[in-house]
Amino acid sequence: MFLRTFGASIVIAIVGLVLGWIYGGGTGLALTAILAVLEVSLSFDNAVVNATVLVRMSPFWQKLFLTLGVAIAVFGMRLVFPLAIVSISAKRSPIDAVRLALEKGDPDKAGTYGYLLHQAHPAIAAFGGMFLLMLFLDFVFEERELTWLSWIERPLARIGKLDQLSVVIALAVLAVSAYTLGESADTSQRDRTSTILVAGVLGLATYLLVNGLGEFFDEGGDDAGSDEADPDAVAEAQAEAAAKRKTRQHVVGRAAFFLFLYLEVLDASFSFDGVIGAFAITSDPIIIAIGLGVGAMFIRSLTVFLVRKGTLSEYEYLEHGALWAIGALAIILLITIEYEVPEVVTGLVGVAFIGAALVSSIVRNRRGGGDDDAAATIEGGRTAAAV
């Protein structure tokens, strides 16, 4: 199973390292390897979260995630996306943006490719931060039988019964971020607040649209149009939907398509910090695309491995740890609107949450699982604090 799942990633890694060496010699080879490791370390929690979505897809869509999805991740997010951001934010033509990228200018010098991309970072961070924050809030406000950090997850699930609470909180966080982190004494930067607000609202709207469409087609939304819906029928439909999610049945048709689209947007939101952080290592867009692309392929293979191995079912707290890592990453992205957060901190936070959840899952499995939530919760809290 290992070679079948990671074989393509290993081949692409070898090809990527060879291309890095051909393009930039020994330095290019070293930078490619460093960027690949950076991408894997920053996106480990991404693999776990992606697996929770991918497990609902059929083998066909899983294969599509590893083929078309890789093309979108490598060429779209790691190469085309930065060029598009520079072109739009700096009001340059695409050809001019490519020319700037190939010049490999100093990111600290005004007018260079790296500098322009860093200038666009507040909008990127607001979009990605709001998308991930909505994902986290919808998770913690949903009532579920199994909880990890029950002392906080259960109270949050109770107040989560308030309709659209996650949207209200997300908008409040966006407003606070825009008017505290987005303000600047420099008149040339005062429009940054409105840019952050627009980008954040677009991130929130993208989440609501893609996630909503996926759920609509997944749960047979075409049949939910009655004005006088029978409460018992509604309750039964909700119970069936919950059972379907629990048993991880494969979705098909339009539901699978929108789930795939949701997964791609989610993956893109995770990649923002890696794309921006890569410029702290090198300003060469070709090396960045190759190195991050190699790392992205390994993350995709790891996602498929987790699904095929049944790791999420065996270690049931992993999903919880990954979603808490997403919440932390969302906050970190919003903080980076104004302050620089080292990539190592971002990576370690995600690894810490997932590591704590893994240890808690192992402890729970050794105790026989069951309904012993209290003991598992205490252990989860201790593990999270220790890590």
C-alpha positions as CSV (number, residue, x, y, z in Angstrom):
1,M,0.0,0.0,0.0
2,F,2.8,2.4,0.8
3,L,4.4,2.3,-2.6
4,R,1.1,2.4,-4.4
5,T,0.1,5.5,-2.4
6,F,3.5,7.3,-2.2
7,G,5.1,6.0,-5.4
8,A,4.1,8.9,-7.5
9,S,5.2,11.4,-4.8
10,I,8.6,9.8,-4.6
11,V,9.0,9.9,-8.4
12,I,7.9,13.6,-8.5
13,A,10.3,14.4,-5.6
14,I,13.2,12.9,-7.6
15,V,12.1,14.8,-10.7
16,G,11.7,18.0,-8.7
17,L,15.1,17.8,-7.1
18,V,16.7,17.1,-10.5
19,L,14.9,20.1,-12.0
20,G,16.1,22.2,-9.1
21,W,19.7,21.1,-9.7
22,I,19.4,21.7,-13.4
23,Y,17.9,25.1,-12.9
24,G,20.0,26.4,-10.0
25,G,22.8,24.0,-9.4
26,G,23.6,22.8,-5.9
27,T,21.9,25.9,-4.4
28,G,18.7,25.2,-6.4
29,L,18.8,21.5,-5.2
30,A,19.1,22.5,-1.6
31,L,16.4,25.2,-1.8
32,T,14.0,22.8,-3.5
33,A,14.5,20.2,-0.7
34,I,14.1,22.9,2.1
35,L,10.9,24.2,0.5
36,A,9.5,20.7,0.2
37,V,10.1,20.0,3.9
38,L,8.6,23.4,4.8
39,E,5.4,22.6,2.8
40,V,5.0,19.2,4.5
41,S,5.6,20.6,8.0
42,L,3.2,23.5,7.5
43,S,0.5,21.3,5.9
44,F,0.5,18.1,8.0
45,D,-2.8,19.1,9.7
46,N,-4.1,19.9,6.1
47,A,-3.7,16.2,5.3
48,V,-5.7,15.1,8.3
49,V,-8.5,17.6,7.5
50,N,-8.5,16.7,3.8
51,A,-8.8,13.0,4.8
52,T,-12.0,13.7,6.7
53,V,-13.5,15.1,3.4
54,L,-11.8,12.7,1.0
55,V,-13.1,9.6,3.0
56,R,-16.6,10.5,1.7
57,M,-15.5,10.4,-1.9
58,S,-15.5,7.4,-4.2
59,P,-12.2,6.0,-5.5
60,F,-12.8,7.9,-8.8
61,W,-12.9,11.3,-7.0
62,Q,-10.0,10.3,-4.8
63,K,-7.9,9.6,-7.9
64,L,-9.1,12.9,-9.4
65,F,-7.8,14.6,-6.2
66,L,-4.4,13.1,-6.8
67,T,-4.3,14.1,-10.5
68,L,-6.2,17.2,-11.3
69,G,-6.0,18.3,-7.7
70,V,-2.2,18.2,-7.9
71,A,-2.1,20.3,-11.1
72,I,-4.3,22.9,-9.4
73,A,-2.2,22.9,-6.2
74,V,1.2,23.0,-7.9
75,F,0.6,25.1,-11.0
76,G,-2.4,27.0,-9.8
77,M,-1.6,27.9,-6.2
78,R,2.2,27.8,-6.2
79,L,2.9,29.4,-9.6
80,V,-0.2,31.1,-11.2
81,F,-1.8,32.4,-7.9
82,P,1.2,34.5,-6.8
83,L,1.5,35.9,-10.4
84,A,-2.2,36.8,-10.4
85,I,-2.0,38.4,-7.0
86,V,1.0,40.6,-8.1
87,S,-0.7,41.4,-11.4
88,I,-4.0,42.5,-9.8
89,S,-2.7,44.2,-6.7
90,A,0.0,46.1,-8.5
91,K,-2.2,46.7,-11.5
92,R,0.4,45.1,-13.8
93,S,-0.2,43.1,-16.9
94,P,0.3,39.3,-16.6
95,I,3.3,39.5,-18.9
96,D,4.8,42.2,-16.6
97,A,4.1,40.1,-13.6
98,V,6.0,37.2,-15.2
99,R,8.9,39.5,-16.1
100,L,9.1,40.7,-12.5
101,A,9.0,37.1,-11.2
102,L,11.9,36.1,-13.4
103,E,14.0,39.0,-12.3
104,K,14.3,37.5,-8.8
105,G,14.5,40.9,-7.1
106,D,15.1,41.5,-3.4
107,P,11.8,41.1,-1.6
108,D,12.7,44.0,0.7
109,K,13.1,46.4,-2.3
110,A,10.0,48.3,-3.4
111,G,8.7,47.3,-6.9
112,T,10.1,43.7,-6.9
113,Y,7.9,40.6,-7.3
114,G,8.5,39.4,-3.7
115,Y,7.8,42.9,-2.3
116,L,4.5,43.3,-4.2
117,L,3.4,39.8,-3.1
118,H,4.2,40.7,0.5
119,Q,2.2,44.0,0.1
120,A,-0.8,41.9,-0.9
121,H,-0.4,39.6,2.1
122,P,-3.1,41.3,4.3
123,A,-5.8,40.6,1.8
124,I,-4.6,37.0,1.3
125,A,-4.4,36.4,5.0
126,A,-7.9,37.9,5.5
127,F,-9.4,35.6,2.9
128,G,-7.7,32.4,4.0
129,G,-8.1,33.3,7.7
130,M,-11.9,33.8,7.4
131,F,-12.4,30.6,5.3
132,L,-10.5,28.5,7.9
133,L,-12.1,30.2,10.8
134,M,-15.6,29.4,9.5
135,L,-14.6,25.8,9.1
136,F,-13.4,25.7,12.7
137,L,-16.4,27.4,14.1
138,D,-18.8,25.2,12.3
139,F,-17.0,22.2,13.8
140,V,-16.9,23.4,17.4
141,F,-20.6,24.6,17.3
142,E,-21.8,21.3,16.0
143,E,-23.2,18.8,18.6
144,R,-21.5,15.4,18.4
145,E,-21.4,12.2,20.5
146,L,-17.6,12.0,20.6
147,T,-15.7,14.9,22.1
148,W,-12.0,15.4,22.7
149,L,-11.7,18.5,24.9
150,S,-15.2,18.1,26.3
151,W,-14.8,20.8,28.9
152,I,-14.9,23.4,26.0
153,E,-16.4,21.4,23.1
154,R,-19.7,20.5,24.8
155,P,-20.5,24.1,26.0
156,L,-19.6,25.4,22.6
157,A,-21.9,22.8,21.0
158,R,-24.8,24.0,23.3
159,I,-24.5,27.6,22.4
160,G,-23.9,26.6,18.8
161,K,-27.7,25.9,18.6
162,L,-28.1,29.6,18.0
163,D,-28.8,30.1,14.3
164,Q,-25.8,31.5,12.2
165,L,-23.7,32.0,15.4
166,S,-20.5,31.0,13.5
167,V,-21.2,33.7,10.9
168,V,-21.8,36.4,13.5
169,I,-18.6,35.5,15.4
170,A,-16.6,35.4,12.2
171,L,-17.8,38.8,11.1
172,A,-17.0,40.2,14.5
173,V,-13.4,38.8,14.4
174,L,-13.0,40.2,10.9
175,A,-14.1,43.7,12.0
176,V,-11.8,43.7,15.0
177,S,-8.9,42.4,12.8
178,A,-9.5,45.0,10.1
179,Y,-9.8,48.0,12.4
180,T,-6.9,47.0,14.8
181,L,-4.4,45.1,12.6
182,G,-5.4,46.8,9.3
183,E,-5.0,50.4,10.3
184,S,-1.8,52.3,9.5
185,A,-0.6,55.8,10.2
186,D,0.7,56.0,6.6
187,T,-2.0,57.7,4.4
188,S,-1.0,55.5,1.5
189,Q,-1.9,52.4,3.6
190,R,-5.2,53.6,5.0
191,D,-7.3,51.9,2.4
192,R,-5.8,48.6,3.7
193,T,-8.7,48.3,6.2
194,S,-11.3,48.3,3.5
195,T,-9.2,45.8,1.5
196,I,-9.0,43.5,4.5
197,L,-12.8,43.7,5.1
198,V,-13.6,42.9,1.4
199,A,-11.2,40.0,1.3
200,G,-12.4,38.6,4.6
201,V,-16.1,38.8,3.5
202,L,-15.2,37.1,0.2
203,G,-13.5,34.3,2.2
204,L,-16.5,33.9,4.4
205,A,-18.9,34.0,1.4
206,T,-16.8,31.4,-0.5
207,Y,-17.0,29.0,2.5
208,L,-20.7,29.4,2.8
209,L,-21.3,29.0,-0.9
210,V,-19.1,26.0,-1.6
211,N,-20.0,24.2,1.7
212,G,-23.7,25.0,1.3
213,L,-23.9,23.7,-2.2
214,G,-22.1,20.5,-1.2
215,E,-24.5,19.9,1.7
216,F,-27.5,20.8,-0.5
217,F,-26.8,18.2,-3.1
218,D,-25.5,15.7,-0.6
219,E,-28.7,15.7,1.5
220,G,-31.2,15.9,-1.5
221,G,-31.9,19.6,-1.2
222,D,-34.3,19.4,-4.2
223,D,-36.9,17.7,-1.9
224,A,-36.7,20.3,0.9
225,G,-39.0,22.9,-0.6
226,S,-42.3,22.4,1.4
227,D,-43.6,25.4,3.3
228,E,-45.4,23.2,5.8
229,A,-42.7,20.6,6.4
230,D,-43.7,17.8,8.9
231,P,-41.5,18.2,12.0
232,D,-41.2,14.5,12.3
233,A,-40.1,14.2,8.7
234,V,-37.6,17.0,9.1
235,A,-36.2,15.3,12.3
236,E,-36.0,12.0,10.4
237,A,-34.2,13.6,7.5
238,Q,-31.7,15.2,9.8
239,A,-31.1,11.9,11.6
240,E,-30.5,10.2,8.2
241,A,-28.1,12.9,7.2
242,A,-26.2,12.6,10.5
243,A,-26.1,8.8,10.1
244,K,-24.8,9.2,6.5
245,R,-22.0,11.5,7.7
246,K,-21.1,9.1,10.5
247,T,-20.9,6.0,8.2
248,R,-18.9,8.0,5.7
249,Q,-21.0,6.9,2.7
250,H,-19.5,8.0,-0.7
251,V,-21.2,10.9,-2.3
252,V,-21.9,10.9,-6.0
253,G,-22.9,13.3,-8.8
254,R,-23.2,17.0,-8.1
255,A,-22.6,16.4,-4.4
256,A,-19.2,14.8,-5.1
257,F,-18.3,17.7,-7.5
258,F,-19.0,20.4,-4.9
259,L,-17.3,18.4,-2.2
260,F,-14.3,18.2,-4.5
261,L,-14.5,22.0,-5.1
262,Y,-14.8,22.6,-1.4
263,L,-11.7,20.4,-0.8
264,E,-9.7,22.4,-3.4
265,V,-10.6,25.8,-1.8
266,L,-9.8,24.4,1.6
267,D,-6.4,23.2,0.4
268,A,-5.8,26.6,-1.2
269,S,-6.5,28.3,2.1
270,F,-3.9,26.1,3.8
271,S,-1.3,26.9,1.1
272,F,-1.4,30.7,1.6
273,D,1.1,30.7,4.5
274,G,3.5,28.4,2.7
275,V,3.5,30.5,-0.5
276,I,4.2,33.7,1.4
277,G,6.6,32.1,3.8
278,A,8.7,30.6,0.9
279,F,9.9,34.1,0.0
280,A,11.7,34.2,3.3
281,I,13.9,31.4,1.8
282,T,14.2,32.5,-1.8
283,S,12.6,35.0,-4.2
284,D,12.9,32.7,-7.2
285,P,9.3,31.7,-8.2
286,I,10.5,28.7,-10.2
287,I,12.3,27.2,-7.3
288,I,9.3,28.0,-5.0
289,A,6.9,26.3,-7.4
290,I,9.1,23.2,-7.7
291,G,9.8,22.9,-3.9
292,L,6.3,23.6,-2.7
293,G,4.9,21.4,-5.5
294,V,6.9,18.4,-4.3
295,G,5.7,19.0,-0.7
296,A,2.1,19.4,-1.9
297,M,2.2,16.0,-3.7
298,F,3.4,14.3,-0.5
299,I,0.6,15.9,1.5
300,R,-1.9,14.6,-1.1
301,S,-0.5,11.1,-0.9
302,L,-0.5,11.3,2.9
303,T,-4.2,12.3,2.7
304,V,-5.1,9.3,0.5
305,F,-3.0,7.0,2.8
306,L,-4.9,8.1,5.9
307,V,-8.2,7.3,4.0
308,R,-7.2,3.9,2.7
309,K,-5.5,2.9,6.0
310,G,-8.7,3.9,8.0
311,T,-6.5,6.0,10.3
312,L,-9.3,8.4,11.1
313,S,-11.6,5.6,12.3
314,E,-8.8,4.0,14.3
315,Y,-7.7,7.2,16.0
316,E,-11.0,9.1,16.4
317,Y,-9.6,12.2,18.1
318,L,-7.3,13.0,15.1
319,E,-10.1,15.0,13.3
320,H,-10.6,17.0,16.5
321,G,-7.0,17.8,16.8
322,A,-6.7,18.8,13.1
323,L,-9.8,21.1,13.4
324,W,-8.3,22.8,16.5
325,A,-5.1,23.3,14.5
326,I,-7.2,24.9,11.8
327,G,-8.6,27.3,14.4
328,A,-5.1,28.2,15.5
329,L,-4.0,28.7,11.9
330,A,-6.9,31.0,11.1
331,I,-6.0,33.2,14.1
332,I,-2.3,33.1,13.1
333,L,-3.2,34.2,9.5
334,L,-5.2,37.1,10.8
335,I,-2.4,38.1,13.1
336,T,0.0,38.1,10.2
337,I,-2.0,41.0,8.7
338,E,0.2,43.2,10.9
339,Y,2.8,41.1,12.6
340,E,5.2,38.5,11.2
341,V,4.8,35.0,12.6
342,P,7.7,32.6,12.0
343,E,6.8,29.6,9.8
344,V,8.2,27.2,12.4
345,V,5.7,28.5,15.0
346,T,2.8,27.9,12.5
347,G,4.1,24.4,11.8
348,L,4.7,23.4,15.4
349,V,1.2,24.6,16.5
350,G,-0.4,22.2,14.0
351,V,1.9,19.3,14.9
352,A,1.2,19.9,18.6
353,F,-2.6,19.7,18.3
354,I,-2.4,16.6,16.1
355,G,0.2,15.0,18.3
356,A,-1.9,15.6,21.4
357,A,-5.0,14.2,19.6
358,L,-3.1,11.1,18.5
359,V,-1.8,10.3,22.0
360,S,-5.3,10.8,23.4
361,S,-6.7,8.4,20.7
362,I,-4.1,5.8,21.6
363,V,-5.0,6.1,25.3
364,R,-8.7,5.8,24.5
365,N,-8.2,2.7,22.4
366,R,-6.2,1.0,25.1
367,R,-9.0,1.7,27.6
368,G,-11.4,0.1,25.2
369,G,-13.1,3.3,23.9
370,G,-16.8,3.0,24.6
371,D,-18.5,5.8,26.5
372,D,-15.6,6.6,28.8
373,D,-15.5,10.2,27.5
374,A,-14.6,11.7,30.9
375,A,-11.4,9.9,31.2
376,A,-10.5,10.5,27.6
377,T,-11.2,14.2,28.0
378,I,-9.0,14.5,31.0
379,E,-6.2,12.7,29.2
380,G,-6.8,14.9,26.1
381,G,-6.5,18.0,28.2
382,R,-3.3,16.8,29.8
383,T,-1.8,15.7,26.5
384,A,-2.6,19.0,24.8
385,A,-1.1,20.9,27.7
386,A,2.0,18.7,27.7
387,V,2.6,19.0,24.0
